Amino acid sequence: MSVEAGEVPLLRCRAGRFLLVLDLEALVALDAGEGRAGRVVDLRALLDEPVGRGQRVLFRERGGEGLVAMVVDRGVELIRLPLERLHPLPDPLPLLPGLASLRGVAELDGALAFLVDPLSLPTEASEPERAAG
């Protein structure tokens, strides 16, 4: 995907009723198979949404030491978003510890989506990856 000046590449997804966009800086793979990640974070469970079959998105951990798989609803899409449609979180949201993974909000499809840093998700929300087989 080519990105023009003034645009940012993001991954558009859903976790239940929540519309999310994810930073692509550490993206490794979409539709990642089981057994590759050191830990798995199901964003739907983290947000108290119903879980079921989902889509795995694989990210490299900070420092490149391992991989984390995030599970979201099916239908992940790579998008380009103009920078003027990204906004910081309104005060006092950045100060709340439970929202440390949120980096901002994005105007998307006539609604607001949370901009999530996938590498700052709480480790207590993750489970160890089980090897396939």
TORKE-856765 format. One line per 8 residues: for each residue x, y, z of N, C-alpha, C, O, CB. Coordinates in pm, 1 decimal. Glycine has a CB too. Layout:
N
X Y Z X Y Z X Y Z X Y Z X Y Z | ...
END
This chain:
133
84.5 -116.7 0.0 0.0 0.0 0.0 89.2 123.2 0.0 176.2 136.7 86.1 -96.3 -0.3 121.4 | 68.9 211.9 -94.2 145.3 335.8 -95.5 74.2 439.0 -8.7 -48.6 445.8 -4.1 163.6 388.4 -240.3 | 154.8 518.1 59.2 100.5 619.7 149.8 148.2 755.5 101.6 267.5 777.1 80.6 143.9 594.0 298.5 | 54.9 845.4 84.7 85.5 980.9 40.8 128.9 1064.9 160.9 102.6 1029.4 275.8 -36.9 1045.0 -29.6 | 196.3 1177.7 132.4 231.7 1271.2 239.2 102.8 1317.8 306.9 2.5 1342.6 240.0 313.6 1393.4 183.3 | 105.8 1329.2 436.7 -11.9 1372.8 510.6 -108.1 1260.1 543.9 -217.3 1285.1 594.9 -83.7 1477.2 432.8 | -68.6 1135.1 515.3 -151.2 1018.9 548.4 -73.0 925.3 639.8 50.0 926.6 642.5 -196.5 944.3 419.9 | -146.7 844.8 713.7 -84.0 745.6 800.4 -148.8 610.3 772.1 -271.3 601.0 763.8 -98.0 784.8 951.8
-66.5 503.6 757.1 -124.8 370.7 735.4 -169.2 311.6 869.8 -96.6 318.5 969.0 -22.2 276.0 664.8 | -287.0 254.7 871.2 -343.7 196.1 993.1 -415.1 66.5 959.0 -444.8 38.5 842.9 -441.0 295.0 1062.4 | -441.5 -10.5 1060.7 -518.2 -133.7 1047.1 -654.6 -109.2 1110.8 -664.5 -85.4 1231.2 -444.3 -256.4 1113.8 | -759.5 -115.1 1029.1 -896.0 -92.9 1077.1 -955.3 -227.5 1117.5 -949.4 -324.1 1041.4 -984.4 -23.0 967.6 | -1013.0 -233.3 1239.1 -1073.3 -357.7 1285.0 -1183.0 -328.1 1386.4 -1204.1 -213.9 1427.2 -966.8 -450.8 1346.1 | -1252.0 -434.8 1425.7 -1356.2 -425.2 1527.2 -1328.3 -526.2 1636.1 -1273.6 -633.9 1612.2 -1496.3 -447.7 1466.3 | -1367.5 -488.4 1756.2 -1367.7 -578.8 1870.9 -1505.7 -562.1 1932.7 -1528.2 -475.1 2016.9 -1249.5 -547.0 1975.3 | -1597.8 -647.9 1888.8 -1737.1 -631.0 1932.0 -1792.8 -501.7 1876.6 -1783.3 -476.4 1756.5 -1748.1 -632.4 2086.0
-1850.2 -420.3 1961.7 -1910.5 -294.5 1916.4 -1809.9 -181.9 1899.3 -1846.4 -72.4 1856.5 -2016.4 -251.4 2013.4 | -1682.4 -207.6 1932.5 -1580.7 -103.7 1928.1 -1509.1 -102.5 1793.5 -1460.8 -205.7 1747.0 -1480.3 -123.2 2040.9 | -1502.9 13.8 1732.1 -1426.5 35.4 1610.0 -1287.2 80.5 1652.4 -1272.7 174.3 1730.7 -1495.9 141.3 1515.3 | -1184.5 13.0 1600.1 -1046.7 39.8 1639.8 -958.5 59.8 1517.7 -986.7 6.8 1410.2 -992.3 -74.1 1726.0 | -852.4 136.1 1534.9 -745.4 143.6 1436.4 -615.3 116.3 1511.1 -593.9 166.1 1621.6 -742.5 283.7 1362.9 | -528.9 36.5 1448.8 -404.4 -5.9 1512.4 -285.0 49.4 1436.9 -284.1 54.2 1313.9 -396.4 -158.8 1519.6 | -185.2 90.8 1511.8 -58.9 137.1 1456.3 10.8 19.4 1388.0 15.2 -90.7 1442.9 31.6 199.4 1567.2 | 64.6 42.2 1269.9 127.2 -65.6 1192.4 277.6 -76.7 1210.2 341.2 -160.2 1146.0 97.6 -46.3 1048.2
334.7 4.6 1294.8 480.9 9.3 1306.4 543.7 -128.3 1327.8 648.6 -157.2 1270.3 520.1 100.4 1420.4 | 482.6 -212.2 1407.8 541.8 -342.2 1440.3 465.3 -459.2 1378.4 483.6 -573.5 1420.3 547.9 -359.6 1590.4 | 379.5 -432.1 1278.9 300.9 -538.5 1216.0 391.8 -641.0 1148.9 485.5 -605.5 1077.4 203.2 -479.5 1113.2 | 362.3 -769.7 1173.5 436.9 -877.6 1110.8 349.5 -949.8 1009.4 392.6 -973.6 896.6 489.3 -975.9 1216.3 | 225.3 -985.5 1048.5 140.4 -1063.3 958.7 -6.3 -1048.0 995.9 -41.3 -1029.3 1112.4 180.4 -1210.9 961.8 | -91.5 -1056.4 893.6 -235.3 -1067.4 913.1 -270.9 -1214.6 903.1 -199.9 -1291.4 838.3 -315.1 -981.5 808.6 | -379.3 -1254.1 966.0 -424.1 -1394.0 961.3 -313.4 -1489.0 1005.0 -289.6 -1591.5 941.2 -471.0 -1430.6 819.9 | -246.3 -1454.3 1113.5 -135.8 -1535.4 1163.0 -187.0 -1665.9 1221.2 -284.7 -1667.1 1296.2 -55.3 -1458.7 1267.9
-121.7 -1774.4 1187.1 -157.7 -1904.3 1242.0 -116.8 -1916.7 1387.7 -38.5 -1836.5 1438.4 -94.0 -2015.1 1160.8 | -169.6 -2016.2 1453.3 -136.9 -2039.1 1593.7 4.8 -2091.9 1606.8 60.5 -2148.6 1512.8 -236.5 -2137.0 1657.5 | 62.2 -2072.4 1725.0 192.6 -2127.0 1754.9 310.1 -2036.8 1724.8 424.2 -2075.4 1750.4 209.3 -2250.2 1682.2 | 286.7 -1917.2 1670.8 397.9 -1828.5 1636.3 425.2 -1724.4 1744.2 538.2 -1677.3 1756.8 369.6 -1759.1 1505.0 | 323.0 -1687.5 1822.5 337.1 -1577.3 1917.3 372.5 -1627.7 2055.9 338.6 -1740.0 2093.4 209.0 -1495.6 1923.0 | 441.3 -1542.9 2131.7 469.5 -1574.6 2270.0 347.7 -1555.0 2358.0 331.0 -1624.9 2457.9 583.4 -1490.4 2320.3 | 262.8 -1460.7 2321.6 139.8 -1437.7 2397.1 29.3 -1393.5 2302.0 55.3 -1345.6 2191.7 161.8 -1331.7 2508.0 | -93.6 -1410.7 2347.0 -210.7 -1376.0 2267.7 -298.2 -1281.1 2348.7 -326.4 -1307.2 2465.7 -290.1 -1503.3 2225.9
-341.1 -1171.9 2287.7 -433.3 -1077.7 2351.2 -559.7 -1074.8 2267.0 -555.8 -1035.7 2150.3 -370.1 -933.9 2365.0 | -671.5 -1115.5 2325.0 -799.8 -1106.4 2255.3 -862.2 -973.1 2296.0 -909.1 -956.8 2408.7 -895.3 -1229.0 2290.0 | -861.8 -878.3 2202.7 -914.7 -745.2 2233.6 -1061.7 -748.9 2270.8 -1108.5 -664.8 2347.6 -894.7 -652.6 2115.7 | -1134.9 -845.5 2217.4 -1277.4 -856.0 2249.1 -1295.7 -890.4 2396.9 -1380.4 -831.5 2464.0 -1345.7 -962.7 2159.7 | -1218.0 -984.3 2447.3 -1226.3 -1020.6 2588.9 -1180.0 -903.8 2676.3 -1238.4 -877.4 2781.4 -1141.2 -1146.9 2618.1 | -1076.2 -835.0 2632.8 -1024.6 -720.6 2707.5 -1131.1 -611.9 2722.0 -1135.8 -541.9 2823.1 -899.9 -663.7 2638.4 | -1216.7 -598.2 2619.9 -1322.0 -496.7 2621.2 -1456.6 -552.0 2667.5 -1559.6 -486.9 2649.6 -1336.8 -436.6 2483.4 | -1456.5 -671.4 2727.0 -1579.7 -736.1 2776.0 -1683.4 -755.1 2666.0 -1803.2 -737.2 2687.9 -1640.4 -653.9 2888.9
-1636.0 -791.1 2548.5 -1723.3 -818.5 2435.5 -1727.6 -969.8 2412.0 -1635.5 -1040.6 2452.8 -1674.8 -743.1 2307.7 | -1832.5 -1020.4 2347.3 -1838.6 -1164.3 2318.8 -1722.6 -1208.7 2229.4 -1683.1 -1137.4 2137.1 -1972.5 -1199.7 2252.0 | -1669.5 -1325.9 2258.0 -1559.7 -1378.8 2177.6 -1608.3 -1499.7 2099.1 -1706.2 -1564.1 2136.9 -1438.5 -1416.5 2266.8 | -1542.2 -1528.9 1993.8 -1572.2 -1641.7 1906.5 -1458.4 -1649.6 1807.4 -1346.6 -1607.2 1836.5 -1712.0 -1626.3 1834.3 | -1487.1 -1704.2 1689.2 -1381.9 -1706.1 1586.4 -1343.2 -1564.2 1554.1 -1428.0 -1477.3 1534.2 -1428.5 -1780.4 1458.0 | -1216.1 -1542.7 1549.4 -1167.0 -1408.7 1520.2 -1055.2 -1414.0 1419.1 -1028.4 -1518.2 1359.3 -1119.6 -1339.5 1647.0 | -991.6 -1302.9 1400.8 -879.1 -1291.0 1308.8 -757.1 -1252.2 1390.9 -762.9 -1161.0 1473.3 -907.6 -1185.9 1195.2 | -646.5 -1322.5 1367.5 -522.4 -1295.4 1439.0 -436.4 -1197.8 1360.6 -421.0 -1208.9 1239.0 -445.4 -1425.3 1464.8
-380.9 -1102.2 1433.0 -287.8 -1006.0 1375.7 -160.6 -1015.7 1459.3 -165.4 -1002.8 1581.6 -347.4 -858.1 1374.5 | -48.0 -1038.3 1394.3 77.5 -1062.5 1464.0 164.9 -937.6 1462.7 187.1 -876.8 1358.0 152.0 -1180.2 1400.6 | 214.4 -900.3 1581.4 302.0 -783.9 1597.5 431.7 -826.3 1664.4 433.8 -919.3 1745.1 232.3 -672.7 1680.1 | 540.3 -756.7 1629.8 668.3 -779.0 1696.0 668.8 -699.0 1825.6 632.4 -581.4 1826.5 788.5 -738.5 1603.7 | 710.5 -763.2 1936.0 718.1 -696.9 2066.8 825.3 -588.2 2063.6 913.8 -589.7 1978.1 748.5 -799.8 2179.6 | 816.5 -495.5 2156.1 918.8 -390.6 2166.8 1055.6 -455.9 2183.3 1070.0 -553.6 2256.8 888.7 -294.5 2286.5 | 1154.3 -402.3 2115.6 1288.6 -458.0 2121.7 1308.7 -576.9 2029.0 1419.5 -629.7 2019.7 1319.7 -498.7 2261.7 | 1202.4 -620.1 1959.6 1212.7 -729.1 1864.1 1235.7 -865.5 1925.6 1276.7 -958.1 1855.6 1321.0 -700.7 1770.1
1210.3 -880.5 2056.1 1240.1 -1004.9 2125.9 1138.4 -1115.4 2103.4 1172.9 -1232.4 2119.9 1250.6 -978.3 2270.6 | 1017.8 -1085.0 2067.3 916.5 -1188.4 2051.3 798.6 -1136.1 1972.3 801.7 -1024.9 1919.6 870.1 -1239.9 2186.9 | 694.8 -1217.3 1964.8 576.0 -1181.6 1889.5 453.6 -1188.0 1980.5 445.5 -1271.7 2070.4 558.6 -1274.4 1767.6 | 358.8 -1098.0 1955.3 231.3 -1100.3 2024.9 121.0 -1106.7 1918.9 124.8 -1034.0 1819.7 214.5 -974.7 2118.6 | 24.0 -1193.7 1941.2 -89.8 -1205.3 1849.6 -209.1 -1136.3 1913.4 -241.2 -1160.8 2029.7 -122.5 -1355.1 1817.1 | -274.5 -1050.4 1837.3 -397.3 -986.9 1882.1 -512.0 -1051.3 1807.5 -502.5 -1075.8 1687.2 -394.2 -832.7 1859.3 | -620.8 -1079.0 1878.2 -737.9 -1138.0 1815.4 -848.5 -1033.2 1814.9 -882.6 -975.5 1918.1 -783.1 -1268.4 1889.4 | -903.4 -1010.4 1696.1 -1012.2 -915.5 1676.3 -1118.9 -984.2 1591.4 -1100.1 -1097.3 1546.7 -961.5 -782.9 1608.3
-1230.6 -915.4 1569.4 -1333.4 -970.9 1482.2 -1279.3 -981.4 1339.7 -1188.5 -908.0 1300.9 -1461.6 -883.9 1485.9 | -1336.0 -1073.0 1263.2 -1296.0 -1088.7 1123.4 -1326.4 -960.9 1045.2 -1417.9 -886.1 1079.7 -1368.2 -1209.6 1059.3 | -1249.1 -937.0 940.4 -1272.7 -819.9 855.8 -1171.1 -709.2 876.0 -1203.5 -591.5 859.4 -1409.4 -766.0 881.4 | -1049.0 -745.1 911.4 -942.0 -646.9 928.4 -908.9 -586.3 791.7 -909.7 -655.4 689.9 -814.8 -712.4 993.1 | -880.1 -456.7 791.7 -854.8 -387.1 665.1 -741.8 -286.7 681.9 -739.7 -210.9 778.9 -982.5 -316.1 615.3 | -647.0 -285.7 587.3 -543.2 -183.7 585.5 -600.9 -57.4 522.4 -663.0 -62.5 416.2 -416.8 -232.9 507.9 | -579.7 55.8 589.0 -633.8 182.2 537.9 -526.1 291.1 541.6 -424.0 278.2 609.2 -757.9 226.0 620.5 | -552.0 396.7 468.0 -472.2 519.5 475.9 -564.6 626.7 529.8 -673.8 647.4 477.0 -410.5 560.6 335.2
-521.9 694.6 633.9 -606.1 795.9 696.2 -533.3 929.9 694.9 -418.2 937.8 737.7 -643.9 755.3 841.0 | -599.0 1035.5 646.5 -536.1 1167.7 651.6 -505.4 1208.4 795.7 -586.7 1186.4 885.5 -626.9 1272.7 585.4 | -389.5 1267.0 817.1 -347.0 1305.3 951.4 -447.0 1396.8 1021.6 -460.6 1391.5 1143.8 -212.8 1373.3 944.8 | -516.6 1480.0 945.6 -611.2 1572.8 1009.8 -732.2 1500.0 1069.0 -811.6 1561.1 1140.5 -658.8 1677.7 908.7 | -747.4 1370.3 1040.1 -857.2 1292.4 1098.0 -815.2 1214.3 1221.9 -893.6 1136.7 1276.4 -912.4 1196.9 994.9 | -689.4 1235.1 1266.9 -639.8 1177.6 1392.1 -634.9 1286.2 1498.2 -592.1 1398.4 1471.1 -499.4 1113.4 1372.8 | -679.3 1252.8 1620.2 -687.0 1351.7 1727.7 -636.2 1289.9 1857.9 -648.9 1169.3 1879.0 -832.6 1403.5 1744.8 | -578.7 1372.7 1945.0 -536.0 1320.4 2075.7 -658.1 1284.8 2160.8 -769.0 1331.8 2135.6 -447.0 1424.0 2150.1
-635.4 1201.7 2261.0 -742.8 1169.8 2354.7 -778.7 1295.4 2433.6 -689.9 1370.7 2473.5 -701.1 1054.0 2450.6 | -906.7 1318.6 2456.4 -944.3 1435.3 2537.3 -905.4 1414.9 2683.6 -907.3 1302.7 2734.1 -1095.7 1462.2 2526.1 | -870.3 1524.4 2750.9 -840.8 1518.4 2895.2 -966.0 1477.0 2969.0 -1074.6 1517.2 2927.3 -788.7 1655.3 2948.7 | -958.8 1401.8 3072.6 -844.8 1343.8 3143.5 -814.0 1199.9 3101.4 -743.1 1129.6 3173.4 -870.4 1347.9 3291.9 | -865.2 1154.4 2987.2 -848.4 1014.2 2947.1 -703.4 965.3 2943.9 -678.4 851.8 2984.4 -908.4 994.6 2812.5 | -605.6 1046.1 2897.1 -468.0 994.6 2894.3 -411.5 962.2 3032.2 -313.4 888.6 3042.6 -378.4 1094.4 2827.1 | -471.2 1015.5 3136.9 -420.9 993.3 3272.1 -477.2 867.9 3337.9 -428.9 826.6 3443.3 -452.2 1112.2 3357.4 | -578.4 806.9 3277.4 -640.2 688.5 3336.5 -557.4 564.4 3304.4 -533.4 535.3 3187.2 -785.2 671.3 3285.6
-512.8 490.4 3407.5 -424.3 376.5 3382.3 -485.5 268.2 3294.4 -412.3 202.6 3220.2 -383.3 316.1 3512.0 | -614.7 247.1 3299.6 -678.0 144.2 3217.9 -681.1 177.0 3070.0 -713.8 91.5 2987.7 -816.7 121.0 3265.3 | -647.3 300.1 3035.8 -650.6 343.0 2895.7 -511.4 370.9 2840.0 -497.6 443.6 2741.6 -736.4 467.0 2881.6 | -409.2 314.4 2901.4 -271.8 342.1 2860.3 -241.5 299.8 2717.1 -148.6 353.3 2656.5 -177.0 273.2 2953.0 | -316.7 205.9 2661.5 -293.3 159.9 2524.1 -358.4 248.6 2419.9 -328.5 237.0 2301.0 -344.0 19.4 2507.7 | -447.0 337.3 2463.1 -513.1 427.3 2367.9 -424.3 547.4 2342.1 -376.3 611.9 2435.4 -651.7 472.6 2420.6 | -402.9 576.9 2214.6 -317.0 687.8 2175.7 -394.8 806.6 2120.5 -340.9 916.7 2108.8 -217.4 641.3 2073.7 | -521.1 784.2 2086.6 -600.3 892.2 2031.8 -729.7 839.8 1975.3 -768.4 725.3 1998.9 -523.0 966.5 1925.5
-796.5 925.9 1899.8 -919.0 888.0 1831.0 -904.9 925.6 1684.1 -832.5 1018.6 1648.3 -1043.8 956.7 1895.1 | -974.9 851.9 1601.1 -970.9 875.6 1456.8 -1112.7 892.4 1405.7 -1203.0 818.7 1445.6 -898.9 759.6 1382.6 | -1132.3 989.2 1317.5 -1260.8 1004.8 1248.7 -1261.6 902.8 1136.2 -1178.8 908.5 1045.3 -1282.2 1152.8 1194.0 | -1355.6 809.5 1142.7 -1355.4 698.9 1048.1 -1497.8 655.8 1019.0 -1572.0 621.0 1110.9 -1273.3 580.8 1102.0 | -1536.8 657.7 893.5 -1668.6 609.8 852.4 -1781.9 679.6 926.9 -1880.1 614.9 963.4 -1678.2 460.5 874.0 | -1770.5 808.6 949.8 -1875.1 883.4 1017.6 -1884.5 856.3 1166.4 -1983.1 893.7 1230.0 -2004.9 853.5 955.0 | -1783.4 792.0 1222.9 -1782.2 760.8 1365.9 -1641.0 786.5 1418.6 -1550.0 820.9 1343.2 -1826.8 612.1 1392.9 | -1625.7 769.2 1547.9 -1493.5 780.2 1608.1 -1441.9 640.9 1639.5 -1515.0 555.7 1690.0 -1497.3 867.8 1736.0
-1314.5 619.2 1608.8 -1248.0 491.9 1637.7 -1134.0 520.4 1734.8 -1071.6 626.3 1729.0 -1195.1 422.5 1506.1 | -1107.7 426.4 1823.0 -994.6 440.4 1914.0 -866.7 401.3 1842.0 -861.8 297.9 1775.3 -1014.3 354.1 2041.0 | -762.8 483.8 1855.1 -630.5 451.7 1802.5 -556.2 377.0 1912.6 -530.9 432.3 2019.6 -552.2 581.4 1756.9 | -521.0 250.5 1886.1 -460.8 162.2 1985.8 -315.9 133.9 1948.9 -284.7 103.6 1833.8 -540.4 30.2 1997.8 | -227.9 144.1 2048.0 -89.9 100.7 2031.6 -86.2 -46.0 2072.0 -93.6 -76.3 2191.1 10.8 188.3 2117.5 | -75.0 -137.9 1976.8 -82.2 -280.6 2010.0 30.7 -329.3 2100.2 17.3 -433.5 2164.4 -81.8 -360.8 1884.1 | 140.7 -256.5 2106.1 253.4 -301.2 2186.7 244.3 -255.3 2331.4 326.7 -295.1 2413.8 381.7 -252.0 2126.4 | 146.3 -172.8 2363.7 134.7 -127.1 2502.6 13.6 -188.4 2572.4 -27.2 -141.4 2678.6 125.4 25.3 2507.2
-44.1 -293.2 2513.1 -155.8 -360.9 2578.8 -106.2 -427.8 2705.9 6.3 -477.7 2709.7 -221.6 -464.9 2484.3 | -188.4 -429.3 2809.4 -143.1 -488.4 2936.2 -112.8 -636.8 2922.0 -187.9 -710.6 2858.2 -248.2 -467.9 3044.7 | -3.0 -679.6 2981.3 35.3 -820.7 2972.2 -60.3 -909.7 3049.1 -72.6 -1027.9 3017.2 176.9 -840.6 3023.9 | -129.2 -855.9 3150.7 -224.3 -939.3 3223.8 -346.2 -973.6 3138.9 -424.8 -1060.6 3176.5 -268.2 -869.2 3351.5 | -363.2 -906.7 3025.6 -474.6 -936.4 2935.3 -437.5 -1045.5 2836.7 -519.2 -1082.8 2752.6 -517.7 -810.8 2860.0 | -315.8 -1097.3 2845.4 -271.1 -1194.5 2746.0 -263.2 -1334.0 2804.7 -257.5 -1353.5 2926.1 -135.9 -1154.3 2689.5 | -263.0 -1429.0 2714.8 -245.0 -1569.6 2750.6 -125.7 -1620.7 2671.9 -98.5 -1571.6 2562.4 -374.5 -1655.0 2721.0 | -54.3 -1718.4 2725.6 54.5 -1777.2 2647.5 -1.4 -1847.4 2523.7 -107.8 -1909.0 2529.3 135.9 -1876.6 2733.6
70.0 -1837.9 2413.6 30.9 -1904.8 2290.6 52.0 -2054.8 2307.0 156.0 -2098.2 2356.3 111.2 -1850.3 2169.4 | -46.3 -2133.5 2265.8 -31.3 -2278.0 2269.5 14.0 -2325.8 2132.0 -40.6 -2283.9 2030.0 -164.1 -2347.2 2312.0 | 110.7 -2410.7 2129.9 161.1 -2462.6 2001.9 51.8 -2540.4 1931.6 -23.9 -2614.7 1994.1 285.6 -2552.3 2023.2 | 44.7 -2522.6 1802.5 -55.7 -2594.6 1722.8 -19.5 -2741.7 1717.2 97.6 -2779.6 1716.3 -66.4 -2535.7 1579.3 | -125.4 -2824.4 1713.3 -94.9 -2965.3 1696.2 -163.0 -3052.5 1790.0 -145.0 -3174.2 1785.3 45.0 -2988.3 1707.1
END
